[in-house]
Amino acid sequence: MKHRFQVLSLLALAGLSAAAQADTLLIERVDKPLAAKPERGLSMAEVEARFGAPQEKLDPRGGQKKQWPAIHRWVYPDYVVYFEKDRVIDVVAHKASPNEIGPKPPVR
C-alpha cells in the first residue's frame, strides 16, 4: 500500500512538472528588461515624446472621490502604461502568446 502511494505521488509530480513546462510565465519574460519602457514618475507629455502616441487611450477609471484618483491607461504594442493624474505609476507587459500565464487584457 505504501509503495503504491509513493508511485502515485511520483506520477502526480511528474504530471505537474510536465504541465508547468508547457506554459511560459509572464514574469519569466518580464524579468528580462523590455527594450524600452516608460519609467515610473514620467509625465504623460514625457511618455508621448519619448515613446510616441499610444495605440489607444482608454477611458480613465476612478476619480469619484478625492481619495480615489483617476487612473489613465495608454495601450502600446507591448505593454499598457498606467498613470495617476499625469504621472506613470506602472507599466504592464502584454502576453506574448495564448500559452503564457499572466495578466488579463485591460478592461475597455
N, C-alpha and C positions, 0 to 999 in steps of 0.2 A: 504494500500500500504506500509506504514512504517513498519507494523508488518510483512508483507511478506518479506521485505528486511532483517529485523532482523533475521528471521527464516533461510533464505538462507545464511546469513553471518555466523550464528552459525553452520549450516551444513557444510559449506566450511571449517571453522576452525576445526571442528571435523574430517573431511576427511584429512586435512593436518596433524593433530596430529597423526592420525592412521598411515599415511604413514611414518611419522618421526619415530614412534616407531618400524616399521618393519625393518628399516635399523640401522646398528651399524656404528657410525662414527669412523674412524680410530683414530682420535685424542682422543676419549674417552679411547681407549685401550692403546694408546701410552702414555697418561698421567700417567699411571701406569708404573713404570720403567721396561725396558726389563731386563731379568735375568742378562745378561752381554752383554755389547756392547762397541765397541771402543769409546774412548773419543776423543774429538776434540784436535788436536795437536800431537797425537801419530804418529810415523813414520810407514811406511809400514812394516819395519822389526819388530817393536814392535807389531803391529797388528797381523802379521803372527805368532809371537812367543806366544802371549797370546791367540789367538782365533783360531789358526790353519790355514791351507791353505784354501782359498776360494773355493767354488764350481766352480766358473768361474771368470776369469779376463777378463772383457770386453775391447774392443779396446778403447784407450784414445780418448777424444773429445777435440777440440780446439787446441791451440798451434800454430795457423797460424801466429800470431803476438806476440810480446813481452808482450803487454798488455792483451793478451788472453792466459793465462797459460793453459797447457794441464790438463784436468781433467781425472783422472783414476778412474775406478769403479770396485769394487770387490763384487761379489754376494755371500752372506752367506744364510743359510736356512731361517732365519727370517728377514733379512734386507740387504740393499746394502750400502757399505761404499764408500764414495766419497773422493778422495784425490786431493789436488792441489800440484803439484810437488810430494813430498813424504810424505805429512802431511795430516791427517784426517781433513776434513772441515765439513763433515756432515754424519749422519747415518740415513737412511730412512727405516722404517719398511715396510714389505710386507703386503698385505691384508691377513687377516686370513680366509676370506670366500668371495664368489662372492657377497654377500649382503652388505659387508662392503664398505662404501664410503671412498675412499682415493686415493693415487697416482696411476698412471698407472705404469705398469712394465717398467724397463729401456729399452731404445731403444738399440737393439743389432746391 
